[in-house]
Amino acid sequence: ADADTRTTSLEEDLERDRSETQATLLETKQEVLGLRKELEVKELHLIEARQQHEHSEQKAAATNAASESVKSEMEFALAEQTAKASEAAGRAAEAIAAKAAADAEVARLDVLCSKLKQGDEAALADAIEA
């Protein structure tokens, strides 16, 4: 009888231990499931963050390319305008020189006309040779 009591007591202890072990195992499984879900959420956030980062890098690259393109166009336009201004300055210098030559010729002709009116033929011959 005493052995039966001990056997029953041991069986009860074994059953209690088995129940506690199963309860602990169930808690552990639930904890692992919870951690897996957390990990999945964090991986999704990481994927989204990477995609946003890549998108930002693409936008930055596109903006940089557009900026370089505008800079190139502006430099080309500036070079073109500088060349036109230089040509215009050259033509203006030529026009100023031509006007000065024409003014000098007009002054020379005025002198000739004046000499002619005065009848100074010797001075007229000298002026024509000059």
ChimeraX commands (.cxc) that place a marker at each C-alpha (Angstrom):
marker #1 position 0.00,0.00,0.00 radius 0.5
marker #1 position 2.83,2.29,0.87 radius 0.5
marker #1 position 4.46,1.55,-2.46 radius 0.5
marker #1 position 1.16,2.22,-4.26 radius 0.5
marker #1 position 0.91,5.57,-2.50 radius 0.5
marker #1 position 4.42,6.45,-3.54 radius 0.5
marker #1 position 3.81,5.28,-7.08 radius 0.5
marker #1 position 0.62,7.34,-7.25 radius 0.5
marker #1 position 2.48,10.33,-5.78 radius 0.5
marker #1 position 5.30,9.88,-8.31 radius 0.5
marker #1 position 2.78,9.53,-11.14 radius 0.5
marker #1 position 1.07,12.73,-9.99 radius 0.5
marker #1 position 4.43,14.52,-9.78 radius 0.5
marker #1 position 5.30,13.20,-13.25 radius 0.5
marker #1 position 1.94,14.32,-14.63 radius 0.5
marker #1 position 2.33,17.77,-13.03 radius 0.5
marker #1 position 5.85,18.07,-14.42 radius 0.5
marker #1 position 4.58,16.98,-17.85 radius 0.5
marker #1 position 1.77,19.57,-17.69 radius 0.5
marker #1 position 4.19,22.33,-16.63 radius 0.5
marker #1 position 6.61,21.31,-19.39 radius 0.5
marker #1 position 3.82,21.38,-21.97 radius 0.5
marker #1 position 2.63,24.77,-20.68 radius 0.5
marker #1 position 6.21,26.11,-20.84 radius 0.5
marker #1 position 6.64,24.63,-24.32 radius 0.5
marker #1 position 3.40,26.26,-25.46 radius 0.5
marker #1 position 4.50,29.63,-24.00 radius 0.5
marker #1 position 7.87,29.26,-25.73 radius 0.5
marker #1 position 6.19,28.44,-29.06 radius 0.5
marker #1 position 3.92,31.47,-28.69 radius 0.5
marker #1 position 6.91,33.65,-27.81 radius 0.5
marker #1 position 8.81,32.36,-30.88 radius 0.5
marker #1 position 5.75,33.07,-33.08 radius 0.5
marker #1 position 5.52,36.58,-31.63 radius 0.5
marker #1 position 9.23,37.17,-32.27 radius 0.5
marker #1 position 8.88,35.87,-35.85 radius 0.5
marker #1 position 6.02,38.28,-36.48 radius 0.5
marker #1 position 8.09,41.15,-35.04 radius 0.5
marker #1 position 11.00,40.12,-37.26 radius 0.5
marker #1 position 8.74,40.01,-40.35 radius 0.5
marker #1 position 7.41,43.50,-39.55 radius 0.5
marker #1 position 10.94,44.82,-39.06 radius 0.5
marker #1 position 12.08,43.20,-42.33 radius 0.5
marker #1 position 9.15,44.84,-44.14 radius 0.5
marker #1 position 10.08,48.20,-42.63 radius 0.5
marker #1 position 13.68,47.65,-43.69 radius 0.5
marker #1 position 12.60,46.78,-47.24 radius 0.5
marker #1 position 10.40,49.90,-47.39 radius 0.5
marker #1 position 13.24,52.05,-46.03 radius 0.5
marker #1 position 15.62,50.63,-48.66 radius 0.5
marker #1 position 13.11,51.28,-51.43 radius 0.5
marker #1 position 12.58,54.85,-50.22 radius 0.5
marker #1 position 16.34,55.32,-50.06 radius 0.5
marker #1 position 16.78,54.00,-53.60 radius 0.5
marker #1 position 13.92,56.21,-54.80 radius 0.5
marker #1 position 15.55,59.23,-53.12 radius 0.5
marker #1 position 18.88,58.38,-54.75 radius 0.5
marker #1 position 17.19,58.08,-58.15 radius 0.5
marker #1 position 15.46,61.44,-57.67 radius 0.5
marker #1 position 18.75,63.01,-56.60 radius 0.5
marker #1 position 20.50,61.56,-59.65 radius 0.5
marker #1 position 17.73,62.80,-61.96 radius 0.5
marker #1 position 17.84,66.25,-60.36 radius 0.5
marker #1 position 21.62,66.32,-60.70 radius 0.5
marker #1 position 21.42,65.28,-64.36 radius 0.5
marker #1 position 18.81,67.96,-65.07 radius 0.5
marker #1 position 20.94,70.53,-63.27 radius 0.5
marker #1 position 24.02,69.55,-65.29 radius 0.5
marker #1 position 21.97,69.77,-68.48 radius 0.5
marker #1 position 20.73,73.27,-67.63 radius 0.5
marker #1 position 24.27,74.29,-66.67 radius 0.5
marker #1 position 25.55,73.02,-70.04 radius 0.5
marker #1 position 22.82,74.85,-71.93 radius 0.5
marker #1 position 23.54,78.05,-70.00 radius 0.5
marker #1 position 27.29,77.78,-70.64 radius 0.5
marker #1 position 26.63,77.19,-74.35 radius 0.5
marker #1 position 24.23,80.16,-74.51 radius 0.5
marker #1 position 26.75,82.34,-72.65 radius 0.5
marker #1 position 29.54,81.35,-75.04 radius 0.5
marker #1 position 27.25,82.05,-78.00 radius 0.5
marker #1 position 26.27,85.49,-76.61 radius 0.5
marker #1 position 29.91,86.30,-75.83 radius 0.5
marker #1 position 30.89,85.45,-79.42 radius 0.5
marker #1 position 28.05,87.61,-80.77 radius 0.5
marker #1 position 29.05,90.50,-78.50 radius 0.5
marker #1 position 32.66,90.15,-79.62 radius 0.5
marker #1 position 31.60,90.20,-83.29 radius 0.5
marker #1 position 29.41,93.24,-82.65 radius 0.5
marker #1 position 32.30,95.00,-80.90 radius 0.5
marker #1 position 34.54,94.21,-83.90 radius 0.5
marker #1 position 31.95,95.59,-86.33 radius 0.5
marker #1 position 31.52,98.69,-84.14 radius 0.5
marker #1 position 35.30,99.26,-84.14 radius 0.5
marker #1 position 35.34,98.88,-87.93 radius 0.5
marker #1 position 32.43,101.33,-88.25 radius 0.5
marker #1 position 34.17,103.84,-85.97 radius 0.5
marker #1 position 37.38,103.53,-88.01 radius 0.5
marker #1 position 35.43,103.91,-91.28 radius 0.5
marker #1 position 33.62,106.99,-89.92 radius 0.5
marker #1 position 36.94,108.52,-88.83 radius 0.5
marker #1 position 38.38,107.87,-92.29 radius 0.5
marker #1 position 35.26,109.33,-93.91 radius 0.5
marker #1 position 35.41,112.38,-91.61 radius 0.5
marker #1 position 39.08,112.87,-92.53 radius 0.5
marker #1 position 38.20,112.58,-96.22 radius 0.5
marker #1 position 35.35,115.07,-95.82 radius 0.5
marker #1 position 37.72,117.48,-94.05 radius 0.5
marker #1 position 40.29,117.07,-96.84 radius 0.5
marker #1 position 37.59,117.68,-99.47 radius 0.5
marker #1 position 36.40,120.75,-97.54 radius 0.5
marker #1 position 39.93,122.10,-97.66 radius 0.5
marker #1 position 40.12,121.38,-101.39 radius 0.5
marker #1 position 36.79,123.12,-101.98 radius 0.5
marker #1 position 37.90,126.09,-99.94 radius 0.5
marker #1 position 41.17,126.35,-101.93 radius 0.5
marker #1 position 39.23,126.00,-105.16 radius 0.5
marker #1 position 36.90,128.83,-104.16 radius 0.5
marker #1 position 39.86,131.02,-103.34 radius 0.5
marker #1 position 41.47,130.20,-106.67 radius 0.5
marker #1 position 44.74,129.14,-105.09 radius 0.5
marker #1 position 45.86,126.72,-107.73 radius 0.5
marker #1 position 49.32,126.08,-106.31 radius 0.5
marker #1 position 47.86,125.27,-102.88 radius 0.5
marker #1 position 45.21,123.18,-104.62 radius 0.5
marker #1 position 47.87,121.10,-106.40 radius 0.5
marker #1 position 49.67,120.55,-103.07 radius 0.5
marker #1 position 46.41,119.59,-101.34 radius 0.5
marker #1 position 45.48,117.10,-104.10 radius 0.5
marker #1 position 48.89,115.46,-103.81 radius 0.5
marker #1 position 48.50,115.18,-100.02 radius 0.5
marker link #1:1,2 radius 0.2
marker link #1:2,3 radius 0.2
marker link #1:3,4 radius 0.2
marker link #1:4,5 radius 0.2
marker link #1:5,6 radius 0.2
marker link #1:6,7 radius 0.2
marker link #1:7,8 radius 0.2
marker link #1:8,9 radius 0.2
marker link #1:9,10 radius 0.2
marker link #1:10,11 radius 0.2
marker link #1:11,12 radius 0.2
marker link #1:12,13 radius 0.2
marker link #1:13,14 radius 0.2
marker link #1:14,15 radius 0.2
marker link #1:15,16 radius 0.2
marker link #1:16,17 radius 0.2
marker link #1:17,18 radius 0.2
marker link #1:18,19 radius 0.2
marker link #1:19,20 radius 0.2
marker link #1:20,21 radius 0.2
marker link #1:21,22 radius 0.2
marker link #1:22,23 radius 0.2
marker link #1:23,24 radius 0.2
marker link #1:24,25 radius 0.2
marker link #1:25,26 radius 0.2
marker link #1:26,27 radius 0.2
marker link #1:27,28 radius 0.2
marker link #1:28,29 radius 0.2
marker link #1:29,30 radius 0.2
marker link #1:30,31 radius 0.2
marker link #1:31,32 radius 0.2
marker link #1:32,33 radius 0.2
marker link #1:33,34 radius 0.2
marker link #1:34,35 radius 0.2
marker link #1:35,36 radius 0.2
marker link #1:36,37 radius 0.2
marker link #1:37,38 radius 0.2
marker link #1:38,39 radius 0.2
marker link #1:39,40 radius 0.2
marker link #1:40,41 radius 0.2
marker link #1:41,42 radius 0.2
marker link #1:42,43 radius 0.2
marker link #1:43,44 radius 0.2
marker link #1:44,45 radius 0.2
marker link #1:45,46 radius 0.2
marker link #1:46,47 radius 0.2
marker link #1:47,48 radius 0.2
marker link #1:48,49 radius 0.2
marker link #1:49,50 radius 0.2
marker link #1:50,51 radius 0.2
marker link #1:51,52 radius 0.2
marker link #1:52,53 radius 0.2
marker link #1:53,54 radius 0.2
marker link #1:54,55 radius 0.2
marker link #1:55,56 radius 0.2
marker link #1:56,57 radius 0.2
marker link #1:57,58 radius 0.2
marker link #1:58,59 radius 0.2
marker link #1:59,60 radius 0.2
marker link #1:60,61 radius 0.2
marker link #1:61,62 radius 0.2
marker link #1:62,63 radius 0.2
marker link #1:63,64 radius 0.2
marker link #1:64,65 radius 0.2
marker link #1:65,66 radius 0.2
marker link #1:66,67 radius 0.2
marker link #1:67,68 radius 0.2
marker link #1:68,69 radius 0.2
marker link #1:69,70 radius 0.2
marker link #1:70,71 radius 0.2
marker link #1:71,72 radius 0.2
marker link #1:72,73 radius 0.2
marker link #1:73,74 radius 0.2
marker link #1:74,75 radius 0.2
marker link #1:75,76 radius 0.2
marker link #1:76,77 radius 0.2
marker link #1:77,78 radius 0.2
marker link #1:78,79 radius 0.2
marker link #1:79,80 radius 0.2
marker link #1:80,81 radius 0.2
marker link #1:81,82 radius 0.2
marker link #1:82,83 radius 0.2
marker link #1:83,84 radius 0.2
marker link #1:84,85 radius 0.2
marker link #1:85,86 radius 0.2
marker link #1:86,87 radius 0.2
marker link #1:87,88 radius 0.2
marker link #1:88,89 radius 0.2
marker link #1:89,90 radius 0.2
marker link #1:90,91 radius 0.2
marker link #1:91,92 radius 0.2
marker link #1:92,93 radius 0.2
marker link #1:93,94 radius 0.2
marker link #1:94,95 radius 0.2
marker link #1:95,96 radius 0.2
marker link #1:96,97 radius 0.2
marker link #1:97,98 radius 0.2
marker link #1:98,99 radius 0.2
marker link #1:99,100 radius 0.2
marker link #1:100,101 radius 0.2
marker link #1:101,102 radius 0.2
marker link #1:102,103 radius 0.2
marker link #1:103,104 radius 0.2
marker link #1:104,105 radius 0.2
marker link #1:105,106 radius 0.2
marker link #1:106,107 radius 0.2
marker link #1:107,108 radius 0.2
marker link #1:108,109 radius 0.2
marker link #1:109,110 radius 0.2
marker link #1:110,111 radius 0.2
marker link #1:111,112 radius 0.2
marker link #1:112,113 radius 0.2
marker link #1:113,114 radius 0.2
marker link #1:114,115 radius 0.2
marker link #1:115,116 radius 0.2
marker link #1:116,117 radius 0.2
marker link #1:117,118 radius 0.2
marker link #1:118,119 radius 0.2
marker link #1:119,120 radius 0.2
marker link #1:120,121 radius 0.2
marker link #1:121,122 radius 0.2
marker link #1:122,123 radius 0.2
marker link #1:123,124 radius 0.2
marker link #1:124,125 radius 0.2
marker link #1:125,126 radius 0.2
marker link #1:126,127 radius 0.2
marker link #1:127,128 radius 0.2
marker link #1:128,129 radius 0.2
marker link #1:129,130 radius 0.2
view
